[in-house]
Amino acid sequence: MSRVGRLPITIPSGVSVDVAGQSVTVKGPKGELTEALRSEVAVQVEDNQVIVERAVENRKARGFHGLYRQLIANMVTGVSEGFSRALLINGVGYRAEVSGQSITLNLGFSNPVEFRLPDGITAETDGPNRIVVRGISKQLVGKVASEIRGIRPPEPYKGKGIKYENEYVRRKVGKSGIK
């Protein structure tokens, strides 16, 4: 058995989980998420717990067992608490401003970069050099944070660019010149 897959998911108060055929819908105070299930996995809701089991015993089912358990656990966490990812901007004159559903990034290019946020994602700036991306879908929060980082990834010589808050950028020495 999958060690992750056999763990039950506890449903917090204020969150409801509905299983209809091959889809799971999780509703909570922050919103609603839906996930389609594969036929190899069966989901049941019993006594404020969600239990994910295999419908068949084969290699594919073993692979999807832990995956769908964790996807449903992330949905429950997302609609109750939400997810966030922080990005840091490093560089002289580099800064970010959030206005509505767009982020204006000044990153040393000739023009500012305008990044549109998808529905369900919000962003805020803590000062000009820190962006916090928030949402209820862990996958979407990570994707948006990755796209923002991809505009100007950190370079190894001076460390300029956008990096995740907990990311370590390995620094290189550079040229030493003539001795």
PyRosetta script that sets phi, psi and omega in degrees:
from pyrosetta import init, pose_from_sequence

init()
pose = pose_from_sequence("MSRVGRLPITIPSGVSVDVAGQSVTVKGPKGELTEALRSEVAVQVEDNQVIVERAVENRKARGFHGLYRQLIANMVTGVSEGFSRALLINGVGYRAEVSGQSITLNLGFSNPVEFRLPDGITAETDGPNRIVVRGISKQLVGKVASEIRGIRPPEPYKGKGIKYENEYVRRKVGKSGIK")
pose.set_psi(1, 149.8)
pose.set_omega(1, 175.9)
pose.set_phi(2, -70.9)
pose.set_psi(2, 130.4)
pose.set_omega(2, -179.6)
pose.set_phi(3, -67.4)
pose.set_psi(3, -36.3)
pose.set_omega(3, 177.7)
pose.set_phi(4, -75.2)
pose.set_psi(4, -42.3)
pose.set_omega(4, -174.7)
pose.set_phi(5, -64.6)
pose.set_psi(5, -31.2)
pose.set_omega(5, -176.4)
pose.set_phi(6, -85.0)
pose.set_psi(6, -6.7)
pose.set_omega(6, 177.0)
pose.set_phi(7, -73.3)
pose.set_psi(7, 130.8)
pose.set_omega(7, 176.7)
pose.set_phi(8, -75.6)
pose.set_psi(8, 153.1)
pose.set_omega(8, 178.4)
pose.set_phi(9, -102.4)
pose.set_psi(9, 119.3)
pose.set_omega(9, 178.8)
pose.set_phi(10, -80.9)
pose.set_psi(10, 131.6)
pose.set_omega(10, -179.9)
pose.set_phi(11, -92.9)
pose.set_psi(11, 118.1)
pose.set_omega(11, 178.9)
pose.set_phi(12, -72.6)
pose.set_psi(12, 165.2)
pose.set_omega(12, 179.8)
pose.set_phi(13, -67.7)
pose.set_psi(13, 142.1)
pose.set_omega(13, -178.5)
pose.set_phi(14, 91.1)
pose.set_psi(14, -2.3)
pose.set_omega(14, -179.9)
pose.set_phi(15, -116.3)
pose.set_psi(15, 135.7)
pose.set_omega(15, 177.2)
pose.set_phi(16, -123.0)
pose.set_psi(16, 140.2)
pose.set_omega(16, 179.7)
pose.set_phi(17, -119.1)
pose.set_psi(17, 124.2)
pose.set_omega(17, 179.4)
pose.set_phi(18, -119.5)
pose.set_psi(18, 130.8)
pose.set_omega(18, 177.1)
pose.set_phi(19, -111.6)
pose.set_psi(19, 118.7)
pose.set_omega(19, 179.4)
pose.set_phi(20, -127.8)
pose.set_psi(20, 103.0)
pose.set_omega(20, -179.1)
pose.set_phi(21, 64.9)
pose.set_psi(21, -119.7)
pose.set_omega(21, -178.6)
pose.set_phi(22, -106.3)
pose.set_psi(22, 35.4)
pose.set_omega(22, 174.9)
pose.set_phi(23, -142.3)
pose.set_psi(23, 147.3)
pose.set_omega(23, 178.8)
pose.set_phi(24, -118.0)
pose.set_psi(24, 130.0)
pose.set_omega(24, 177.5)
pose.set_phi(25, -118.4)
pose.set_psi(25, 127.8)
pose.set_omega(25, 179.7)
pose.set_phi(26, -117.3)
pose.set_psi(26, 122.7)
pose.set_omega(26, 179.1)
pose.set_phi(27, -115.9)
pose.set_psi(27, 140.0)
pose.set_omega(27, 179.6)
pose.set_phi(28, -153.2)
pose.set_psi(28, -173.3)
pose.set_omega(28, -177.9)
pose.set_phi(29, -65.3)
pose.set_psi(29, -25.3)
pose.set_omega(29, -177.8)
pose.set_phi(30, -94.0)
pose.set_psi(30, -14.1)
pose.set_omega(30, 179.7)
pose.set_phi(31, 155.1)
pose.set_psi(31, -159.7)
pose.set_omega(31, -175.5)
pose.set_phi(32, -137.1)
pose.set_psi(32, 136.7)
pose.set_omega(32, 178.1)
pose.set_phi(33, -129.5)
pose.set_psi(33, 145.4)
pose.set_omega(33, 179.2)
pose.set_phi(34, -130.0)
pose.set_psi(34, 139.5)
pose.set_omega(34, 178.8)
pose.set_phi(35, -133.5)
pose.set_psi(35, 131.7)
pose.set_omega(35, 175.7)
pose.set_phi(36, -82.9)
pose.set_psi(36, 138.5)
pose.set_omega(36, -179.0)
pose.set_phi(37, -101.9)
pose.set_psi(37, 153.1)
pose.set_omega(37, 172.7)
pose.set_phi(38, -85.7)
pose.set_psi(38, 162.2)
pose.set_omega(38, -176.4)
pose.set_phi(39, -71.7)
pose.set_psi(39, -15.3)
pose.set_omega(39, -179.4)
pose.set_phi(40, -76.7)
pose.set_psi(40, -11.4)
pose.set_omega(40, -173.5)
pose.set_phi(41, -121.0)
pose.set_psi(41, 139.3)
pose.set_omega(41, 176.2)
pose.set_phi(42, -121.8)
pose.set_psi(42, 138.1)
pose.set_omega(42, -178.0)
pose.set_phi(43, -122.5)
pose.set_psi(43, 135.0)
pose.set_omega(43, 176.5)
pose.set_phi(44, -131.4)
pose.set_psi(44, 146.6)
pose.set_omega(44, 175.9)
pose.set_phi(45, -110.3)
pose.set_psi(45, 120.0)
pose.set_omega(45, -178.7)
pose.set_phi(46, -140.5)
pose.set_psi(46, 126.0)
pose.set_omega(46, 172.6)
pose.set_phi(47, 51.0)
pose.set_psi(47, 55.7)
pose.set_omega(47, 179.8)
pose.set_phi(48, 58.8)
pose.set_psi(48, 29.7)
pose.set_omega(48, 176.0)
pose.set_phi(49, -138.7)
pose.set_psi(49, 145.9)
pose.set_omega(49, 174.6)
pose.set_phi(50, -105.7)
pose.set_psi(50, 129.0)
pose.set_omega(50, -179.0)
pose.set_phi(51, -118.3)
pose.set_psi(51, 125.6)
pose.set_omega(51, 179.0)
pose.set_phi(52, -105.7)
pose.set_psi(52, 127.8)
pose.set_omega(52, -179.4)
pose.set_phi(53, -131.0)
pose.set_psi(53, 163.4)
pose.set_omega(53, 175.9)
pose.set_phi(54, -85.1)
pose.set_psi(54, 136.7)
pose.set_omega(54, 176.2)
pose.set_phi(55, -81.7)
pose.set_psi(55, -32.8)
pose.set_omega(55, 177.3)
pose.set_phi(56, -132.4)
pose.set_psi(56, 162.4)
pose.set_omega(56, 178.8)
pose.set_phi(57, -108.9)
pose.set_psi(57, 94.2)
pose.set_omega(57, 172.3)
pose.set_phi(58, -148.6)
pose.set_psi(58, 179.4)
pose.set_omega(58, -174.8)
pose.set_phi(59, -62.6)
pose.set_psi(59, -42.6)
pose.set_omega(59, 179.8)
pose.set_phi(60, -63.6)
pose.set_psi(60, -41.9)
pose.set_omega(60, -179.3)
pose.set_phi(61, -63.7)
pose.set_psi(61, -38.9)
pose.set_omega(61, 177.8)
pose.set_phi(62, -63.8)
pose.set_psi(62, -35.6)
pose.set_omega(62, 179.3)
pose.set_phi(63, -69.3)
pose.set_psi(63, -37.5)
pose.set_omega(63, -177.0)
pose.set_phi(64, -84.7)
pose.set_psi(64, -15.8)
pose.set_omega(64, -176.0)
pose.set_phi(65, -59.4)
pose.set_psi(65, -56.7)
pose.set_omega(65, -179.2)
pose.set_phi(66, -69.7)
pose.set_psi(66, -33.9)
pose.set_omega(66, -179.8)
pose.set_phi(67, -61.2)
pose.set_psi(67, -51.8)
pose.set_omega(67, -176.5)
pose.set_phi(68, -70.8)
pose.set_psi(68, -29.7)
pose.set_omega(68, 174.8)
pose.set_phi(69, -62.5)
pose.set_psi(69, -43.7)
pose.set_omega(69, -178.4)
pose.set_phi(70, -72.4)
pose.set_psi(70, -35.1)
pose.set_omega(70, 176.6)
pose.set_phi(71, -62.4)
pose.set_psi(71, -42.3)
pose.set_omega(71, 179.1)
pose.set_phi(72, -69.3)
pose.set_psi(72, -38.3)
pose.set_omega(72, 176.8)
pose.set_phi(73, -62.7)
pose.set_psi(73, -39.3)
pose.set_omega(73, 177.6)
pose.set_phi(74, -67.2)
pose.set_psi(74, -34.7)
pose.set_omega(74, 177.2)
pose.set_phi(75, -65.4)
pose.set_psi(75, -43.5)
pose.set_omega(75, 179.3)
pose.set_phi(76, -63.0)
pose.set_psi(76, -44.6)
pose.set_omega(76, 177.9)
pose.set_phi(77, -64.6)
pose.set_psi(77, -39.3)
pose.set_omega(77, -177.8)
pose.set_phi(78, -64.8)
pose.set_psi(78, -44.0)
pose.set_omega(78, -177.8)
pose.set_phi(79, -77.7)
pose.set_psi(79, -16.5)
pose.set_omega(79, 178.8)
pose.set_phi(80, -97.6)
pose.set_psi(80, -42.8)
pose.set_omega(80, -176.6)
pose.set_phi(81, -115.3)
pose.set_psi(81, -36.5)
pose.set_omega(81, -176.4)
pose.set_phi(82, 89.7)
pose.set_psi(82, 168.6)
pose.set_omega(82, 179.8)
pose.set_phi(83, -124.2)
pose.set_psi(83, 153.4)
pose.set_omega(83, 176.9)
pose.set_phi(84, -144.8)
pose.set_psi(84, 153.5)
pose.set_omega(84, 177.4)
pose.set_phi(85, -140.0)
pose.set_psi(85, 128.2)
pose.set_omega(85, -177.3)
pose.set_phi(86, -102.2)
pose.set_psi(86, 139.1)
pose.set_omega(86, 177.4)
pose.set_phi(87, -122.1)
pose.set_psi(87, 141.7)
pose.set_omega(87, 177.7)
pose.set_phi(88, -113.5)
pose.set_psi(88, 139.0)
pose.set_omega(88, 178.7)
pose.set_phi(89, -109.0)
pose.set_psi(89, 126.7)
pose.set_omega(89, -177.8)
pose.set_phi(90, -125.2)
pose.set_psi(90, 124.4)
pose.set_omega(90, 177.1)
pose.set_phi(91, 154.9)
pose.set_psi(91, 151.0)
pose.set_omega(91, -179.5)
pose.set_phi(92, -69.7)
pose.set_psi(92, 121.6)
pose.set_omega(92, 179.9)
pose.set_phi(93, 82.0)
pose.set_psi(93, -1.4)
pose.set_omega(93, 179.0)
pose.set_phi(94, -80.4)
pose.set_psi(94, 132.5)
pose.set_omega(94, 178.4)
pose.set_phi(95, -159.7)
pose.set_psi(95, 167.7)
pose.set_omega(95, -179.4)
pose.set_phi(96, -135.7)
pose.set_psi(96, 146.6)
pose.set_omega(96, 175.8)
pose.set_phi(97, -134.9)
pose.set_psi(97, 135.1)
pose.set_omega(97, 178.0)
pose.set_phi(98, -105.4)
pose.set_psi(98, 130.6)
pose.set_omega(98, 175.2)
pose.set_phi(99, -139.1)
pose.set_psi(99, 106.3)
pose.set_omega(99, -178.9)
pose.set_phi(100, 67.2)
pose.set_psi(100, -123.7)
pose.set_omega(100, -178.4)
pose.set_phi(101, -101.8)
pose.set_psi(101, 27.2)
pose.set_omega(101, 177.4)
pose.set_phi(102, -139.9)
pose.set_psi(102, 152.5)
pose.set_omega(102, 178.0)
pose.set_phi(103, -118.5)
pose.set_psi(103, 128.3)
pose.set_omega(103, 175.3)
pose.set_phi(104, -100.5)
pose.set_psi(104, 119.7)
pose.set_omega(104, -176.5)
pose.set_phi(105, -113.0)
pose.set_psi(105, 123.3)
pose.set_omega(105, 172.2)
pose.set_phi(106, -101.7)
pose.set_psi(106, 105.4)
pose.set_omega(106, -171.3)
pose.set_phi(107, -125.5)
pose.set_psi(107, 28.0)
pose.set_omega(107, 177.5)
pose.set_phi(108, 87.2)
pose.set_psi(108, 0.3)
pose.set_omega(108, 173.9)
pose.set_phi(109, -79.9)
pose.set_psi(109, 170.5)
pose.set_omega(109, -177.8)
pose.set_phi(110, -66.5)
pose.set_psi(110, -29.6)
pose.set_omega(110, 178.4)
pose.set_phi(111, -127.3)
pose.set_psi(111, 153.8)
pose.set_omega(111, 174.9)
pose.set_phi(112, -66.1)
pose.set_psi(112, 149.0)
pose.set_omega(112, 179.2)
pose.set_phi(113, -96.9)
pose.set_psi(113, 128.8)
pose.set_omega(113, 179.2)
pose.set_phi(114, -102.4)
pose.set_psi(114, 117.9)
pose.set_omega(114, -179.8)
pose.set_phi(115, -112.1)
pose.set_psi(115, 120.3)
pose.set_omega(115, 179.2)
pose.set_phi(116, -88.0)
pose.set_psi(116, 132.2)
pose.set_omega(116, 178.6)
pose.set_phi(117, -87.1)
pose.set_psi(117, 138.0)
pose.set_omega(117, 177.1)
pose.set_phi(118, -72.5)
pose.set_psi(118, 167.5)
pose.set_omega(118, 178.1)
pose.set_phi(119, -62.8)
pose.set_psi(119, 141.1)
pose.set_omega(119, 179.6)
pose.set_phi(120, 89.7)
pose.set_psi(120, -2.4)
pose.set_omega(120, -179.9)
pose.set_phi(121, -119.4)
pose.set_psi(121, 134.4)
pose.set_omega(121, 174.6)
pose.set_phi(122, -122.3)
pose.set_psi(122, 157.3)
pose.set_omega(122, 178.3)
pose.set_phi(123, -138.7)
pose.set_psi(123, 149.7)
pose.set_omega(123, 175.5)
pose.set_phi(124, -143.3)
pose.set_psi(124, 155.4)
pose.set_omega(124, 179.0)
pose.set_phi(125, -112.3)
pose.set_psi(125, 132.1)
pose.set_omega(125, 172.1)
pose.set_phi(126, -103.1)
pose.set_psi(126, 85.8)
pose.set_omega(126, -173.2)
pose.set_phi(127, 84.8)
pose.set_psi(127, 176.4)
pose.set_omega(127, -176.1)
pose.set_phi(128, -77.1)
pose.set_psi(128, -12.4)
pose.set_omega(128, -173.4)
pose.set_phi(129, -115.1)
pose.set_psi(129, 13.1)
pose.set_omega(129, 179.8)
pose.set_phi(130, -137.0)
pose.set_psi(130, 127.1)
pose.set_omega(130, 178.0)
pose.set_phi(131, -117.1)
pose.set_psi(131, 133.3)
pose.set_omega(131, 175.4)
pose.set_phi(132, -116.4)
pose.set_psi(132, 119.5)
pose.set_omega(132, 179.1)
pose.set_phi(133, -98.6)
pose.set_psi(133, 127.8)
pose.set_omega(133, -177.4)
pose.set_phi(134, -127.6)
pose.set_psi(134, 150.6)
pose.set_omega(134, 177.1)
pose.set_phi(135, -178.2)
pose.set_psi(135, 177.4)
pose.set_omega(135, -179.1)
pose.set_phi(136, -97.1)
pose.set_psi(136, -17.4)
pose.set_omega(136, 179.1)
pose.set_phi(137, -98.8)
pose.set_psi(137, 116.0)
pose.set_omega(137, -178.5)
pose.set_phi(138, -61.8)
pose.set_psi(138, -38.6)
pose.set_omega(138, -179.5)
pose.set_phi(139, -64.4)
pose.set_psi(139, -44.4)
pose.set_omega(139, -178.0)
pose.set_phi(140, -70.9)
pose.set_psi(140, -37.4)
pose.set_omega(140, 177.3)
pose.set_phi(141, -62.5)
pose.set_psi(141, -44.9)
pose.set_omega(141, 179.0)
pose.set_phi(142, -65.2)
pose.set_psi(142, -38.0)
pose.set_omega(142, -180.0)
pose.set_phi(143, -66.7)
pose.set_psi(143, -44.8)
pose.set_omega(143, -180.0)
pose.set_phi(144, -65.2)
pose.set_psi(144, -42.9)
pose.set_omega(144, 178.3)
pose.set_phi(145, -61.8)
pose.set_psi(145, -38.7)
pose.set_omega(145, 178.5)
pose.set_phi(146, -66.7)
pose.set_psi(146, -38.9)
pose.set_omega(146, 178.6)
pose.set_phi(147, -67.5)
pose.set_psi(147, -38.8)
pose.set_omega(147, 177.4)
pose.set_phi(148, -65.2)
pose.set_psi(148, -43.5)
pose.set_omega(148, 178.5)
pose.set_phi(149, -62.8)
pose.set_psi(149, -34.9)
pose.set_omega(149, -177.9)
pose.set_phi(150, -68.4)
pose.set_psi(150, -16.1)
pose.set_omega(150, 178.0)
pose.set_phi(151, -64.5)
pose.set_psi(151, -41.9)
pose.set_omega(151, 177.8)
pose.set_phi(152, -148.7)
pose.set_psi(152, 81.4)
pose.set_omega(152, 180.0)
pose.set_phi(153, -64.3)
pose.set_psi(153, 156.0)
pose.set_omega(153, -178.4)
pose.set_phi(154, -67.4)
pose.set_psi(154, 137.6)
pose.set_omega(154, 178.8)
pose.set_phi(155, -98.1)
pose.set_psi(155, 152.0)
pose.set_omega(155, -169.1)
pose.set_phi(156, -80.0)
pose.set_psi(156, -9.9)
pose.set_omega(156, -174.5)
pose.set_phi(157, -89.4)
pose.set_psi(157, -49.8)
pose.set_omega(157, 178.1)
pose.set_phi(158, -111.2)
pose.set_psi(158, -9.9)
pose.set_omega(158, 179.1)
pose.set_phi(159, 80.3)
pose.set_psi(159, 13.4)
pose.set_omega(159, -178.9)
pose.set_phi(160, -73.5)
pose.set_psi(160, 142.2)
pose.set_omega(160, 177.6)
pose.set_phi(161, 134.1)
pose.set_psi(161, -166.8)
pose.set_omega(161, -179.7)
pose.set_phi(162, -107.3)
pose.set_psi(162, 129.5)
pose.set_omega(162, 177.5)
pose.set_phi(163, -133.9)
pose.set_psi(163, 161.2)
pose.set_omega(163, 173.7)
pose.set_phi(164, -68.9)
pose.set_psi(164, 154.8)
pose.set_omega(164, -175.8)
pose.set_phi(165, -62.4)
pose.set_psi(165, -36.6)
pose.set_omega(165, -177.4)
pose.set_phi(166, -100.1)
pose.set_psi(166, 14.4)
pose.set_omega(166, -177.8)
pose.set_phi(167, -85.6)
pose.set_psi(167, 139.3)
pose.set_omega(167, 175.4)
pose.set_phi(168, -102.8)
pose.set_psi(168, 123.9)
pose.set_omega(168, 178.3)
pose.set_phi(169, -99.9)
pose.set_psi(169, 116.4)
pose.set_omega(169, -179.3)
pose.set_phi(170, -73.4)
pose.set_psi(170, 124.0)
pose.set_omega(170, -174.8)
pose.set_phi(171, -93.7)
pose.set_psi(171, 142.8)
pose.set_omega(171, 176.3)
pose.set_phi(172, -106.5)
pose.set_psi(172, 155.8)
pose.set_omega(172, -175.8)
pose.set_phi(173, -77.8)
pose.set_psi(173, -42.7)
pose.set_omega(173, -176.6)
pose.set_phi(174, 93.8)
pose.set_psi(174, -169.2)
pose.set_omega(174, -178.1)
pose.set_phi(175, -71.4)
pose.set_psi(175, 146.3)
pose.set_omega(175, 177.6)
pose.set_phi(176, -100.7)
pose.set_psi(176, -13.1)
pose.set_omega(176, 178.9)
pose.set_phi(177, 84.5)
pose.set_psi(177, -173.2)
pose.set_omega(177, -179.4)
pose.set_phi(178, -85.5)
pose.set_psi(178, 136.2)
pose.set_omega(178, -178.5)
pose.set_phi(179, -108.2)
pose.dump_pdb("model.pdb")
